Amino acid sequence: MFSFNILKSFYIFLKEKPDVIITTGAHTAVPMCYIAKLFGKKVIYIESFAKTKSASLSGRLIYPIADLFVVQWEKMLEVYPKAVYGGSIF
């Protein structure tokens, strides 16, 4: 199923041609973010409000390529030192 999602993400990316991907990491976010970077587009990642002490899997995978990585808890800056503290984003 993951391979199918990668192909579908690629198709949607080529069809929509976004300039920026903004995501919280749900479902197909990781492949879409890497596809965007492959085409030189910006990636903005917002770490889940539920993550207060540890990194999410999506966050760990997208952190190295994100142009802007936002955390919603100040404590998470220890986990992601290059992140930006954005406070509560609803």
Secondary structure, 3 states (H helix, E strand, C coil): CHHHHHHHHHHHHHHHCCCEEEECCCCCHHHHHHHHHHCCCEEEEECCCCCCCCCCHHHHHHCCCCCEEEECCHHHHCCCCCCEECCCCC
